[in-house]
Amino acid sequence: MPAKSKSQQMAAGAALAAKRGEKKKSELQGASKSMEESMSKKELEELASTKRKGKPKHDSKD
């Protein structure tokens, strides 16, 4: 499942860093905090590895 926006990709990267122990979990905020708690390492890797080119800054709500 690729990220739909740059913000989602960046939040997944922060959550993945915390899950790997590269960043403190207490430093996470908002979406990255909930992603870290609810998603597996594999899911986070998939979102974080999405290319940013051509993605909107934020996903528009339909």
C-alpha positions in Angstrom: 0.0 0.0 0.0 1.9 3.1 -1.2 1.6 6.4 0.6 -1.0 8.8 -0.8 0.8 12.0 0.2 4.2 13.4 1.2 2.9 13.9 4.7 1.8 10.3 5.1 5.1 9.1 3.8 7.0 11.3 6.2 4.8 10.2 9.2 5.4 6.6 8.3 9.2 7.2 8.2 9.1 8.8 11.7 7.0 5.9 13.0 9.4 3.4 11.4 12.4 5.1 13.0 10.8 4.8 16.4 9.9 1.1 15.9 13.5 0.4 14.9 14.7 2.3 18.0 16.4 5.0 16.0 14.1 7.7 17.5 12.3 7.9 20.9 8.6 7.0 20.9 8.0 10.0 23.1 9.1 12.3 20.3 6.3 11.1 17.9 3.2 13.3 17.4 -0.1 12.9 15.7 -0.3 10.5 12.8 3.2 9.1 13.3 2.4 8.2 16.9 -0.8 6.3 16.0 0.9 4.6 13.0 3.7 3.3 15.2 1.2 1.8 17.6 -1.1 0.2 15.1 1.0 -0.8 12.1 3.6 -3.5 11.6 7.2 -2.8 10.7 6.6 -4.2 7.2 3.6 -2.0 6.6 5.5 1.1 7.8 8.5 0.2 5.5 6.1 0.0 2.6 4.6 3.4 3.3 7.9 5.1 4.1 9.6 3.8 0.9 7.0 5.4 -1.4 8.5 7.9 -3.9 7.5 11.4 -3.1 7.6 12.7 -6.7 4.2 13.6 -8.0 2.5 13.2 -4.6 0.4 16.1 -3.1 1.7 17.6 0.2 -1.5 16.4 1.9 -4.1 13.9 0.7 -7.4 15.7 -0.2 -10.5 14.4 1.5 -13.2 13.4 -1.0 
